[in-house]
Amino acid sequence: MDTRSKTIAQETAPPSVPPGAWLRLKSLSLSAQFLIAASLIVFGLMTGVSLFVAAQVEKAARDAAGSAGAVRLQTLVAPLIERSEDGGFRFDDVFQTRITNLIGTGPPGQRVINIKIWSADGRQVYPPDTTEEPVLFDELVQALAGKTIVSRTTVAKHAYTDEEESLSLLEVYSPLIRSPEGEVLLAGEIYEESEVLERQIAETRQRSMIGVFLLSVPMLSLLYLVVRRGARLIEQQRRTLKESLRNAIELSVENNRLRLLADNARTEAGKLNERILDQIGADLHDGSVQILTLVKLRLSDLVTPRADVSPAMRDSLTKILDLVGNVLDEVRNLSAGLVLPELEHATIDESLQLATKRFLEITGRDTVLTGSTGTELRIPDLSICLYRFVLEGLMNSYRHAHGNAHFVRCSFKRGRLFVAVVDIGQRPVLSSKREVQRARLGKVSQKRRVRTFGGRVRYFPRRNGSFAIASLPIGNVD
């Protein structure tokens, strides 16, 4: 990379930003950040383009000046060179006088300052210079090769006078005399003033900069207005999204709070329901059962053989006594099913075992219980819920499919407890609308009871029986 290319690269490179400036840039609006970044990029690129254009213009001007200098050498200097008798070239006083007359000619700012002639071996033959050894520098080599080269005296190539170095003249190297074979025998070097060239280059650079500024400012202004409008829209949408997110978070928090309240209320309702059932059972046992027992005793006294009681009356009282006994047994069974003091401290596994045991006491039918929770988890209300679910399921299958075999299965997977009541044999048949309504009410009560604890119940009727599966979340169990 040459010196000018390095200069252009340094001028167009983006300036380094101190670390602390990034924080200040981030605090600006999006449109301001865009304006700063776009200004740096656009002005940097435009400046690079203008410098490149100026460099190309300078090159073209130098090439034009080189062509003009080459024409001067060919038209003014070459005809003055005469060959000597020995085949060389003669640079006598007459030649020197003619060359001296050429010095200073030309338009202002482009006048000829000096003329030098070089031989093919690198010697300066005019004006003669015997102090230095012949040197073939690049410009001279290219001129001897038939090319026209333009340079400045500020770049050292050979010996210069103080005047030549101080004026920063334009050097033009060009072929001067050629042999019949086309070989360059002499190369000329003409020194010209470069004021006009430098002025043209400066004006070109200045105009290109002005053009860049006049082109960049409207373009940046238009882009800034577009980005500013978009930034305002984005900021408005951002505020809307933040507000929507805030409202969504508040709604989510409120929903979670309400869900927890609903879960707690449902759990408390389940607990209250079980307490009410327990209280109803206690009231039946202490009230209705006692009264029916007293009625049964009085009727038993009346049924005994007495002279004042006719046989027809005794038969009627016997039937009433049997009916009261049946009602008393049903009320006792109902009271016993509602009052469950043995489940107060029972684990879930123990509650399932008690349900199958109670079913055995009521119906005399044995039930196969398989699986377990694998833990000593004690939740009294949940134990009562599962006890009633299993016992209700077994009693339903016993009423509607008396000959089926009964199974209860329990398992715990991924924080959920699964309890299934299964009967296998034949499909249950409901004989009347009353039985259908009773079965429907039983399923509804089971679903409500299990749903109280956040669970669900699913029924699967089969050709050879039925499945009732309850799934309840009980959390992680160690």
C-alpha positions as CSV (number, residue, x, y, z in Angstrom):
1,M,0.0,0.0,0.0
2,D,1.5,3.4,-1.0
3,T,1.6,6.5,1.1
4,R,-1.6,8.1,-0.4
5,S,-3.6,4.9,0.1
6,K,-2.5,4.7,3.7
7,T,-3.6,8.4,4.2
8,I,-7.0,7.7,2.6
9,A,-7.5,4.6,4.8
10,Q,-6.6,6.6,7.9
11,E,-8.9,9.4,7.0
12,T,-11.9,7.2,6.2
13,A,-11.4,4.8,9.2
14,P,-14.1,5.2,11.9
15,P,-12.9,7.1,15.0
16,S,-12.3,5.0,18.1
17,V,-15.0,5.5,20.8
18,P,-13.9,5.6,24.5
19,P,-15.5,2.9,26.6
20,G,-17.4,5.4,28.7
21,A,-19.0,6.9,25.6
22,W,-21.0,3.7,24.9
23,L,-23.1,4.3,28.0
24,R,-23.9,7.8,26.9
25,L,-24.8,6.6,23.4
26,K,-27.1,3.9,24.8
27,S,-29.0,6.5,26.8
28,L,-29.8,8.4,23.6
29,S,-33.0,7.8,21.6
30,L,-33.0,5.4,18.7
31,S,-33.2,8.3,16.2
32,A,-30.3,10.1,17.8
33,Q,-28.2,6.9,17.8
34,F,-29.0,6.4,14.1
35,L,-28.1,10.0,13.2
36,I,-24.7,9.7,14.9
37,A,-23.9,6.3,13.4
38,A,-25.2,7.3,9.9
39,S,-23.3,10.6,10.0
40,L,-20.1,8.8,10.8
41,I,-20.6,6.2,8.1
42,V,-22.0,8.4,5.4
43,F,-19.5,11.3,5.9
44,G,-16.7,8.7,6.2
45,L,-17.7,7.0,3.0
46,M,-18.3,10.2,1.1
47,T,-15.0,11.6,2.3
48,G,-13.3,8.5,1.1
49,V,-15.1,8.8,-2.3
50,S,-14.1,12.5,-2.6
51,L,-10.5,11.8,-1.8
52,F,-10.5,8.9,-4.3
53,V,-12.0,11.2,-6.9
54,A,-9.5,13.9,-6.1
55,A,-6.7,11.3,-6.4
56,Q,-8.0,10.2,-9.8
57,V,-8.3,13.8,-10.9
58,E,-4.7,14.5,-9.7
59,K,-3.5,11.4,-11.6
60,A,-5.3,12.5,-14.7
61,A,-3.9,16.0,-14.4
62,R,-0.4,14.7,-13.9
63,D,-0.8,12.4,-16.9
64,A,-1.9,15.4,-18.9
65,A,1.0,17.4,-17.7
66,G,3.3,14.5,-18.5
67,S,1.9,14.4,-22.0
68,A,2.4,18.1,-22.4
69,G,6.0,17.9,-21.1
70,A,6.7,15.0,-23.5
71,V,5.4,17.1,-26.4
72,R,7.7,20.0,-25.3
73,L,10.7,17.7,-25.2
74,Q,9.9,16.2,-28.6
75,T,9.1,19.6,-30.3
76,L,11.5,21.9,-28.6
77,V,14.5,19.9,-27.3
78,A,14.8,16.9,-29.6
79,P,15.3,19.1,-32.8
80,L,18.2,20.9,-31.1
81,I,20.3,17.8,-30.5
82,E,22.8,17.1,-33.2
83,R,25.1,14.1,-33.7
84,S,28.9,14.5,-33.6
85,E,31.3,12.9,-36.1
86,D,32.1,10.0,-33.8
87,G,28.4,9.0,-33.7
88,G,27.7,10.6,-30.4
89,F,25.7,13.6,-29.5
90,R,27.0,17.2,-29.4
91,F,26.0,19.5,-26.5
92,D,28.1,22.6,-27.3
93,D,27.6,26.2,-26.5
94,V,25.1,26.8,-29.2
95,F,22.9,23.9,-27.8
96,Q,23.3,25.3,-24.3
97,T,22.3,28.8,-25.5
98,R,19.2,27.4,-27.2
99,I,18.2,25.4,-24.1
100,T,18.7,28.5,-22.0
101,N,16.3,30.4,-24.2
102,L,13.7,27.7,-23.5
103,I,13.9,28.1,-19.8
104,G,11.1,30.3,-18.4
105,T,8.8,29.8,-21.4
106,G,5.3,28.6,-21.1
107,P,2.1,30.0,-19.5
108,P,2.2,31.3,-15.9
109,G,2.2,28.5,-13.4
110,Q,3.4,26.0,-16.0
111,R,6.7,27.5,-17.0
112,V,9.8,25.4,-17.8
113,I,12.3,25.7,-15.0
114,N,15.0,23.4,-16.1
115,I,15.8,20.7,-18.7
116,K,18.1,17.6,-18.2
117,I,19.2,14.9,-20.6
118,W,20.2,11.4,-19.6
119,S,22.0,8.8,-21.6
120,A,21.0,5.1,-21.8
121,D,23.6,4.1,-19.2
122,G,22.3,6.5,-16.6
123,R,24.7,9.4,-17.0
124,Q,23.5,13.0,-17.0
125,V,24.9,14.3,-20.3
126,Y,23.2,17.8,-20.0
127,P,24.0,19.7,-18.1
128,P,27.1,17.6,-17.8
129,D,27.6,16.1,-14.3
130,T,30.9,14.3,-13.6
131,T,30.6,14.3,-9.8
132,E,28.2,11.3,-9.6
133,E,28.4,7.8,-11.0
134,P,25.7,6.7,-13.5
135,V,22.6,5.7,-11.6
136,L,19.5,4.1,-13.2
137,F,16.5,5.0,-11.0
138,D,13.0,3.8,-11.7
139,E,11.7,6.8,-13.5
140,L,14.7,6.9,-15.8
141,V,14.5,3.1,-16.5
142,Q,10.8,3.5,-17.5
143,A,11.7,6.6,-19.7
144,L,14.4,4.6,-21.4
145,A,11.8,1.8,-21.9
146,G,9.7,4.3,-23.9
147,K,7.2,5.5,-21.3
148,T,6.4,9.0,-20.0
149,I,6.7,9.3,-16.2
150,V,5.6,12.2,-14.1
151,S,7.1,12.8,-10.6
152,R,8.0,15.6,-8.2
153,T,11.3,16.9,-6.9
154,T,10.1,16.2,-3.3
155,V,10.8,12.5,-3.9
156,A,14.6,11.9,-4.0
157,K,15.8,10.2,-7.1
158,H,19.0,11.9,-8.0
159,A,20.9,15.1,-7.0
160,Y,18.8,18.3,-6.9
161,T,19.6,21.9,-6.5
162,D,18.3,23.8,-3.5
163,E,15.9,25.7,-5.8
164,E,14.5,22.5,-7.3
165,E,13.8,21.1,-3.9
166,S,12.2,24.2,-2.5
167,L,9.9,24.8,-5.4
168,S,8.4,21.3,-5.5
169,L,8.5,21.2,-9.2
170,L,6.9,18.7,-11.5
171,E,9.3,16.3,-13.3
172,V,8.5,14.8,-16.6
173,Y,10.7,11.9,-17.9
174,S,10.2,11.0,-21.5
175,P,12.1,9.4,-24.4
176,L,14.0,12.0,-26.4
177,I,16.1,10.3,-29.1
178,R,15.5,6.8,-30.5
179,S,17.7,4.6,-32.7
180,P,16.3,3.3,-36.1
181,E,15.6,0.1,-34.2
182,G,13.4,2.0,-31.8
183,E,15.8,1.8,-28.8
184,V,15.8,4.9,-26.6
185,L,19.3,6.5,-26.7
186,L,18.6,9.7,-24.8
187,A,15.9,10.5,-22.2
188,G,14.8,14.0,-21.4
189,E,13.8,15.4,-18.1
190,I,11.9,18.7,-17.9
191,Y,11.0,20.6,-14.8
192,E,7.8,22.6,-14.8
193,E,6.0,24.7,-12.3
194,S,3.1,22.9,-10.6
195,E,1.1,25.8,-9.3
196,V,-1.7,25.4,-11.8
197,L,-1.8,21.6,-11.2
198,E,-1.9,22.0,-7.5
199,R,-4.6,24.7,-7.7
200,Q,-6.7,22.5,-9.9
201,I,-6.3,19.6,-7.5
202,A,-7.2,21.8,-4.5
203,E,-10.2,23.1,-6.3
204,T,-11.3,19.6,-7.3
205,R,-10.9,18.4,-3.7
206,Q,-12.8,21.4,-2.3
207,R,-15.6,21.0,-4.8
208,S,-15.9,17.3,-4.1
209,M,-16.1,18.0,-0.4
210,I,-18.8,20.6,-0.9
211,G,-20.7,18.2,-3.2
212,V,-20.4,15.5,-0.6
213,F,-21.7,17.8,2.1
214,L,-24.6,19.0,-0.1
215,L,-25.5,15.4,-1.0
216,S,-25.1,13.9,2.5
217,V,-27.0,16.5,4.5
218,P,-30.4,16.1,2.7
219,M,-30.0,12.4,2.5
220,L,-29.2,12.2,6.3
221,S,-32.1,14.6,7.0
222,L,-34.5,12.4,5.1
223,L,-33.3,9.2,6.7
224,Y,-33.4,10.8,10.1
225,L,-37.0,11.8,9.6
226,V,-37.9,8.3,8.5
227,V,-36.1,6.7,11.4
228,R,-37.4,9.2,13.9
229,R,-41.0,8.4,12.8
230,G,-40.3,4.7,13.1
231,A,-38.5,5.2,16.4
232,R,-41.6,7.0,17.8
233,L,-43.8,4.2,16.6
234,I,-41.5,1.6,18.1
235,E,-41.4,3.5,21.4
236,Q,-45.2,3.7,21.4
237,Q,-45.5,0.0,20.7
238,R,-42.9,-0.7,23.4
239,R,-44.8,1.3,26.0
240,T,-48.0,-0.5,24.9
241,L,-46.3,-3.9,25.2
242,K,-44.9,-3.0,28.6
243,E,-48.3,-1.9,29.8
244,S,-49.8,-5.1,28.4
245,L,-47.1,-7.2,30.0
246,R,-47.6,-5.4,33.3
247,N,-51.4,-6.0,33.1
248,A,-50.8,-9.6,32.2
249,I,-48.5,-10.1,35.1
250,E,-51.0,-8.4,37.5
251,L,-53.8,-10.6,36.1
252,S,-51.6,-13.7,36.4
253,V,-50.8,-12.9,40.0
254,E,-54.5,-12.2,40.7
255,N,-55.5,-15.4,39.0
256,N,-53.0,-17.4,41.0
257,R,-54.3,-15.7,44.2
258,L,-57.9,-16.5,43.2
259,R,-57.0,-20.0,42.2
260,L,-55.3,-20.6,45.6
261,L,-58.3,-19.1,47.3
262,A,-60.6,-21.4,45.3
263,D,-58.5,-24.4,46.0
264,N,-58.5,-23.6,49.7
265,A,-62.2,-22.9,49.6
266,R,-62.8,-26.2,47.8
267,T,-60.7,-28.1,50.3
268,E,-62.3,-26.4,53.2
269,A,-65.7,-27.2,51.7
270,G,-64.7,-30.8,51.4
271,K,-63.6,-30.9,55.0
272,L,-66.8,-29.1,56.1
273,N,-68.8,-31.6,54.1
274,E,-67.1,-34.5,55.8
275,R,-67.7,-32.9,59.2
276,I,-71.3,-32.3,58.4
277,L,-71.7,-36.0,57.4
278,D,-70.0,-37.0,60.6
279,Q,-72.4,-34.7,62.6
280,I,-75.4,-36.1,60.7
281,G,-74.2,-39.6,61.5
282,A,-73.8,-38.7,65.2
283,D,-77.2,-37.1,65.3
284,L,-78.8,-40.2,63.7
285,H,-77.0,-42.4,66.1
286,D,-78.0,-40.4,69.2
287,G,-81.5,-39.4,68.0
288,S,-83.3,-41.5,65.4
289,V,-81.5,-44.8,66.3
290,Q,-82.4,-44.4,69.9
291,I,-86.0,-43.6,69.2
292,L,-86.3,-46.5,66.7
293,T,-84.7,-48.8,69.3
294,L,-87.3,-47.7,71.9
295,V,-90.1,-48.2,69.4
296,K,-88.8,-51.7,68.7
297,L,-88.7,-52.6,72.4
298,R,-92.3,-51.4,72.9
299,L,-93.5,-53.3,69.9
300,S,-91.7,-56.4,71.2
301,D,-93.6,-56.1,74.4
302,L,-96.9,-55.8,72.4
303,V,-96.1,-58.9,70.3
304,T,-95.7,-61.2,73.3
305,P,-98.8,-63.4,73.9
306,R,-101.4,-61.4,75.8
307,A,-105.1,-62.0,76.4
308,D,-106.1,-58.5,75.3
309,V,-104.4,-58.8,71.9
310,S,-106.1,-60.7,69.2
311,P,-104.2,-62.9,66.8
312,A,-104.8,-60.5,63.8
313,M,-103.5,-57.6,65.9
314,R,-100.5,-59.6,66.8
315,D,-99.7,-60.4,63.2
316,S,-99.9,-56.7,62.3
317,L,-97.7,-55.8,65.1
318,T,-95.2,-58.4,64.1
319,K,-95.0,-57.0,60.6
320,I,-94.6,-53.5,62.0
321,L,-91.9,-54.8,64.3
322,D,-90.1,-56.4,61.3
323,L,-90.3,-53.1,59.4
324,V,-89.0,-51.1,62.3
325,G,-86.2,-53.6,62.7
326,N,-85.2,-53.2,59.0
327,V,-85.4,-49.4,59.2
328,L,-83.3,-49.5,62.4
329,D,-80.7,-51.6,60.7
330,E,-80.5,-49.3,57.7
331,V,-80.3,-46.2,59.9
332,R,-77.5,-47.9,61.9
333,N,-75.6,-48.8,58.8
334,L,-76.1,-45.2,57.4
335,S,-74.9,-43.8,60.7
336,A,-71.9,-46.1,60.8
337,G,-71.0,-45.1,57.3
338,L,-71.2,-41.4,58.1
339,V,-69.3,-41.5,61.4
340,L,-65.7,-42.5,60.7
341,P,-63.6,-41.9,63.9
342,E,-61.2,-44.7,62.9
343,L,-60.0,-42.6,59.9
344,E,-58.9,-39.7,62.0
345,H,-55.2,-40.8,62.1
346,A,-55.2,-43.4,59.3
347,T,-52.9,-43.4,56.3
348,I,-54.2,-43.5,52.8
349,D,-53.3,-47.2,52.5
350,E,-55.1,-47.9,55.8
351,S,-58.2,-46.0,54.7
352,L,-58.4,-48.2,51.5
353,Q,-58.0,-51.3,53.7
354,L,-60.8,-50.1,56.0
355,A,-63.1,-49.5,53.0
356,T,-62.6,-53.1,51.8
357,K,-63.1,-54.4,55.3
358,R,-66.3,-52.4,55.7
359,F,-67.6,-53.7,52.4
360,L,-66.9,-57.2,53.7
361,E,-68.9,-56.5,56.9
362,I,-71.9,-55.1,55.0
363,T,-72.1,-57.6,52.1
364,G,-70.0,-60.6,53.2
365,R,-68.1,-60.3,49.9
366,D,-64.3,-60.3,49.9
367,T,-62.3,-57.7,47.8
368,V,-58.8,-57.9,46.5
369,L,-56.7,-54.9,47.3
370,T,-53.5,-54.5,45.3
371,G,-50.8,-51.8,45.2
372,S,-50.0,-49.0,47.7
373,T,-48.8,-45.4,47.9
374,G,-45.5,-46.6,49.3
375,T,-45.5,-44.0,52.0
376,E,-47.0,-43.3,55.4
377,L,-48.9,-40.3,54.2
378,R,-51.6,-39.1,56.6
379,I,-54.2,-36.6,55.3
380,P,-57.4,-37.3,57.3
381,D,-59.8,-35.5,54.9
382,L,-58.2,-37.2,51.9
383,S,-58.3,-40.6,53.6
384,I,-62.0,-40.1,54.2
385,C,-62.6,-39.0,50.6
386,L,-60.8,-42.1,49.3
387,Y,-62.7,-44.3,51.8
388,R,-66.1,-43.1,50.6
389,F,-65.0,-43.3,47.0
390,V,-63.9,-46.9,47.3
391,L,-66.9,-48.0,49.4
392,E,-69.4,-46.2,47.2
393,G,-67.8,-47.8,44.1
394,L,-67.9,-51.3,45.7
395,M,-71.5,-50.9,46.8
396,N,-72.6,-49.7,43.4
397,S,-71.1,-52.7,41.7
398,Y,-72.5,-55.0,44.3
399,R,-76.0,-53.6,43.8
400,H,-76.0,-53.6,40.0
401,A,-73.6,-56.6,39.3
402,H,-74.1,-58.8,42.3
403,G,-72.1,-61.8,40.9
404,N,-69.0,-59.9,39.8
405,A,-65.6,-60.1,41.4
406,H,-64.4,-56.9,43.0
407,F,-60.9,-55.4,43.0
408,V,-59.3,-52.2,44.3
409,R,-56.0,-51.1,42.9
410,C,-53.8,-48.2,44.2
411,S,-50.6,-46.7,42.6
412,F,-48.6,-43.5,42.9
413,K,-46.9,-42.0,39.9
414,R,-45.3,-38.5,39.3
415,G,-47.0,-36.8,42.2
416,R,-50.5,-38.2,41.5
417,L,-52.4,-40.9,43.3
418,F,-54.5,-43.4,41.2
419,V,-57.2,-45.5,42.9
420,A,-59.3,-47.8,40.7
421,V,-62.4,-49.8,41.7
422,V,-63.0,-52.7,39.3
423,D,-65.6,-55.3,39.0
424,I,-65.2,-58.2,36.6
425,G,-67.9,-60.7,35.6
426,Q,-70.8,-59.4,33.7
427,R,-71.9,-55.9,32.6
428,P,-74.0,-54.1,35.2
429,V,-77.7,-53.9,34.3
430,L,-80.0,-51.2,35.8
431,S,-83.5,-52.6,36.1
432,S,-85.5,-49.4,36.7
433,K,-85.4,-45.6,36.4
434,R,-84.9,-45.4,40.1
435,E,-81.8,-47.5,39.9
436,V,-80.5,-45.4,37.0
437,Q,-81.1,-42.1,39.0
438,R,-79.5,-43.6,42.0
439,A,-76.4,-44.7,40.1
440,R,-76.2,-41.2,38.5
441,L,-76.4,-39.5,41.9
442,G,-73.7,-41.9,43.2
443,K,-71.4,-41.0,40.3
444,V,-72.0,-37.3,40.8
445,S,-71.3,-37.5,44.5
446,Q,-68.1,-39.4,43.8
447,K,-66.9,-36.8,41.2
448,R,-67.7,-33.9,43.5
449,R,-65.9,-35.5,46.5
450,V,-62.8,-36.2,44.5
451,R,-62.9,-32.8,42.6
452,T,-62.9,-31.1,46.0
453,F,-59.2,-32.2,46.4
454,G,-58.3,-31.2,42.9
455,G,-58.7,-34.7,41.4
456,R,-61.0,-36.2,38.8
457,V,-62.9,-39.4,38.3
458,R,-63.3,-41.4,35.0
459,Y,-65.7,-44.3,34.4
460,F,-65.0,-47.0,31.8
461,P,-68.0,-49.4,31.2
462,R,-66.9,-52.8,29.8
463,R,-68.7,-55.8,28.4
464,N,-67.6,-57.8,31.4
465,G,-67.7,-55.2,34.1
466,S,-66.7,-51.6,34.8
467,F,-63.8,-49.4,35.9
468,A,-64.0,-46.3,38.2
469,I,-60.6,-44.5,38.4
470,A,-59.9,-41.5,40.7
471,S,-56.7,-39.4,40.1
472,L,-55.7,-37.0,42.8
473,P,-52.6,-34.7,43.1
474,I,-50.9,-35.2,46.5
475,G,-47.5,-33.6,45.7
476,N,-44.1,-35.1,46.1
477,V,-43.9,-37.9,48.6
478,D,-40.6,-38.9,50.1
